[in-house]
Amino acid sequence: MLLSEALYKNDSAQQNRPELLNAMAYFDSIGIPLFYIRSKRHELHLETQLIEKQQAYETEQRKLKKRLKQSDELLRELTYQVKQQQTQTAVKDNNKVSSFMEEPICQHIIKICNDVQRPIKSTIPVSEYADIALTNRQKAQLYDAVARHYDWFFEKLKKEHPNLKEKDFTYCYLCLLGLNNVQIAALLQKTPSTIWDREKRLQDIFGKKESISIALYTLLKNK
């Protein structure tokens, strides 16, 4: 009996084995895709987080760049104001300069450059100030005024520094009026960077580190 029962059970197991294998294959076929789907979801979630972090970083960088630009513009404006105050102080200490500034063309230039209703700013393109740009006639009037007061001085500069150009002298004439580089750029319709380069060139020629306005007043006192 025991042997027959054992044989019977073994036959039953053999008969049920294909069903068991089919069941295992079925669960495997379901389990693998589910694992793949979960893995893909996790990967997609990580990619989404990475993109969000990248976007947040780029947004902060843009904000920081904007704040730095605003700070730089403010610093430039303050620098211009300080230089202008220094120039005006130097002008008061020189009677000849004061006399030069009383010339009609000089008064006209000073008036338009110090118009509180329409201040000249570095943040505004120079093309917006085209209507106040110096005409050739006004430049000629300025040159005549300089000749009446400083002909001896600039003739001496020409001899000492033969590499000076007409544009260098025009810049110097406007500096004698106490104008800053932004104002000069608007009057001559040149980019501020061009005017800054002009100042740097003259500083190298004169061997001075201060603004050309101050350098000219110092040279005048020593002549």
Buried (B, 14 or more C-beta within 10 A) or exposed (E): EEEEEEEEEEEEEEEEEEEEEEEEEEEEEEEEEEEEEEEEEEEEEEEEEEEEEEEEEEEEEEEEEEEEEEEEEEEBBEBBEEBBEBBEEBBEEBEEBEEBBEBEBBEBBBEBBBEEEBEBBBEEEBEEBEEBBBEEEBBEBBBEBBEEBBEEBBEEBEEEEEEBEEEBBBBBBBBBBBBBBBBBBBBBEBEBEBBEEBBEBBBEBBEBEEBBBBBBBBBBEEE
